[in-house]
């Protein structure tokens, strides 16, 4: 066991410990008293159910965490990655094929280990609290589609990255970065019309009060609607949501059918205005640029690590001097080593995302003139989705891409959304 292996194991265990402490504090932060803001909105039985949901979800997360983390460390310790690389070497005709077989075997092992947890989450945990509407047939179809898309899209991209690092010299990392960026942009353009419809049915909003109200709002904001759709989220869950996907003229605003069913027209217009706010305030563009910059940093750091023999030795993968490096194994080792940096980056991204949510809330309130409708929508979403109203600050800091609901409502009431908003 070399020092790199010990560092990997310590990082994996340390991250699991940090998550466990955060989860423990989160459960401890629960209170039986309904917050004043939700008096008359949450009844005692529903509020108690929301707390039971958090406790059950947290227990499940802890079980998964403390099974998968030791399994990963044990797989490292016994040379599991070296064994997989040996299988790939026997089956491959060249370094690119070897890398693809290596990645494919690891993906299969990961999916096999994770499948029981997915099944429990969907058909036991979510079912117990009345959220699940996924049938076994839908679950199986989603699983197969996701797998095929990963192979069809991820395989060629991974092969290209391996080739760039192996064949294009010291600037291979920059070329790989460029290729990943182009891939990201293509996926953003194609996802609304080609990929997402594989999983959900997008139905244009029919003529009526809701469509008229949305179109009136859009005209008032001089915002060109590229498409507003209802999607059949109820096929999988009773939870409600809305999102914007795509870029430019190809972007779509999607409202879950559960959201449309449970909310009034003013509330739905406020929710849509929130999504429009993300676009008008440049949030989508900024987060995309952040993602691109982060990828560039990772590719550069990866290029520095791939030349270190100790990196491969930590995985039990042999690399004889003078022979091409098994770059596929080095990339896996790099991912394991980058846990602290990834955690720091995610904290920063979540912080920016929470600020963006405050700004989009304020945009919706100011452009609709109905802060009360936005507040009402947020309260309904909280009750319907059994949202935890009192998360511990450490959990918010580590994991929340949206501010806690009470903070969002307070900001809307006080008109202090976390910063100036310029439509």
Secondary structure, 3 states (H helix, E strand, C coil): CCHHHHHHHHHHHHHHHHHHHHHHHHHHCCCCCCCHHHECCECHHHHHHHHHHHHHHHHHHHHHHHHHHHHHHHHHHCCHHHHHHHHHHHHCCCHHHHHHHHHHHHHHHHHHHHHHHHHHHHHHHHHHCCCECCCHHHHHHHHHHHHHHHHHHHHHHHHHHHHHHHHCHHHHHHHHHHHHHHHHHHHHHHHHHHHHHHCCCEEECCCCHHHHHHHHHHHHHCCCCCCEEEECHHHCECCCCEEEECCHHHCEEEEEHHHHHHCCHHHHHHHHHHHHHHHHCCHHHHHHHHHHHHHHHHHHHHHHHCCCHHHHHHCCCCCCCCCCCCHHHHHHHHHHHCHHHHHHHHHHHHHHHHHHHHHHHHHHHHHHCCHHHHHHHHHHHHHHCCCCCCCCHHHHHHHCCCCCHHHHHHHHHHCCCCCCCCC
